[in-house]
Amino acid sequence: MTDYEVLEIGGLDDWRTHHGGFRPESSRNGRRVVDHELTMQYIGLTANALEPGEEAGYWHRHARVEELYVFLAGDGQMGLDDEVVDVHAGTLVRVGQGVWRTWRCAPDGSEQLRWLCIRAGGTELPEFPDDSERAVDRPMPW
């Protein structure tokens, strides 16, 4: 048996219809905790969508987890400790341990702010992956 799973989360325009979160009291429309639906060992992933003017409504930080925010659509802002950073499609924000963070969709925006948040913890990644193996003679499947 091969160790992989496939999950369809829909196109960006469908993300807002999903209601989810880490806990029932913090769940909301536009949040999908993908690592609760797929068997993931070392990384976590959420797919998110906020309406114009909508904000997280809270700050949070992690002691052991590093996060990477990948913004795919819309305009917004992230609060990072005492700074505010503008974000839009194509913006990547890495947030290390101990940094307070929050976010919002621009109040005057014309579309939803949509992003992926990738979470990871544990040991540092090597500069070059040292566990890969290439099969240059294996034929392509298409």
C-alpha positions in Angstrom: 0.0 0.0 0.0 1.3 3.5 -0.9 1.4 6.1 1.8 -0.5 9.1 0.4 -3.9 10.7 0.7 -5.9 13.2 -1.5 -8.3 15.8 -0.2 -10.2 18.2 -2.4 -10.7 21.5 -0.6 -12.2 23.3 -3.7 -11.0 26.5 -5.4 -10.2 29.7 -3.6 -13.8 30.9 -4.1 -15.1 27.9 -2.1 -12.9 28.3 1.0 -15.2 30.7 2.8 -18.1 28.2 2.9 -16.1 25.8 5.1 -16.7 26.2 8.9 -13.8 24.9 11.0 -11.0 25.5 13.5 -8.9 23.9 16.2 -11.6 24.1 18.8 -15.4 24.6 18.6 -15.2 27.9 20.4 -12.7 29.4 18.0 -14.1 27.9 14.8 -15.3 30.2 12.1 -16.4 30.3 8.4 -13.4 30.4 6.1 -11.0 28.2 8.2 -10.1 24.6 7.3 -7.6 22.7 9.4 -6.3 20.4 6.7 -4.1 18.4 9.1 -7.2 17.3 11.0 -8.5 15.8 7.8 -5.2 14.2 6.4 -2.7 12.1 8.3 0.2 14.6 8.7 3.2 13.8 10.9 5.4 16.8 10.8 3.5 19.7 9.2 0.2 21.4 9.8 -1.8 23.3 7.3 -4.9 25.6 7.4 -6.7 27.1 4.4 -8.2 30.5 5.3 -10.5 33.2 3.9 -11.6 36.5 5.5 -14.2 38.9 4.2 -13.2 42.6 3.7 -13.0 44.2 7.1 -13.0 40.9 9.0 -10.2 40.2 11.4 -8.9 37.4 13.5 -10.1 39.1 16.7 -7.2 37.7 18.8 -3.4 37.6 19.0 -1.5 34.3 19.3 2.1 33.0 19.5 3.8 29.6 19.6 6.6 28.4 21.8 7.7 25.5 19.5 5.9 26.0 16.2 7.1 28.0 13.2 4.5 29.2 10.7 4.7 30.2 7.0 1.8 32.3 5.7 1.3 32.1 1.9 -1.1 34.8 0.7 -3.0 33.9 -2.4 -5.6 36.6 -3.0 -6.9 39.8 -1.5 -5.3 42.5 0.5 -4.8 42.7 4.3 -2.4 43.3 7.1 -0.6 41.2 9.7 0.3 42.4 13.2 3.7 41.0 14.1 4.7 42.0 17.7 4.7 45.8 17.5 4.7 46.1 13.7 2.0 46.0 10.9 2.9 44.4 7.6 0.7 44.8 4.4 0.0 41.5 2.7 -1.5 40.6 -0.7 -1.4 37.8 -3.3 2.3 36.7 -3.5 3.3 37.8 0.0 5.0 35.1 2.1 5.5 35.8 5.9 7.6 33.5 8.0 6.8 33.8 11.7 9.2 32.3 14.3 8.6 31.1 17.8 7.6 33.6 20.4 6.3 36.3 17.9 2.8 37.6 18.5 0.6 37.6 15.4 -2.8 38.6 14.2 -4.3 39.4 10.8 -7.2 41.1 9.0 -8.6 41.6 5.5 -8.4 45.2 4.3 -11.6 47.1 5.4 -11.8 48.7 1.9 -10.9 45.6 0.0 -12.9 44.3 -2.9 -12.2 40.6 -2.3 -11.6 38.1 0.4 -8.1 37.7 1.9 -7.1 34.1 1.3 -4.0 32.3 2.5 -2.4 29.0 3.6 -0.8 28.8 6.9 1.9 26.0 7.1 3.0 25.0 10.6 6.0 23.0 11.5 8.0 22.1 14.6 10.7 19.7 15.7 14.2 19.8 14.4 15.7 22.2 11.9 15.6 21.2 8.2 18.9 20.5 6.6 20.2 22.9 4.0 19.9 20.2 1.4 17.4 17.3 1.8 19.5 14.3 2.7 16.8 11.6 2.5 15.8 11.8 -1.1 16.5 9.3 -3.8 16.2 9.8 -7.6 15.0 7.2 -10.1 16.3 8.7 -13.3 15.6 5.5 -15.3 12.0 5.2 -14.0 9.6 6.1 -16.9 7.1 9.0 -16.4 3.5 7.8 -15.9 1.9 10.1 -18.5 
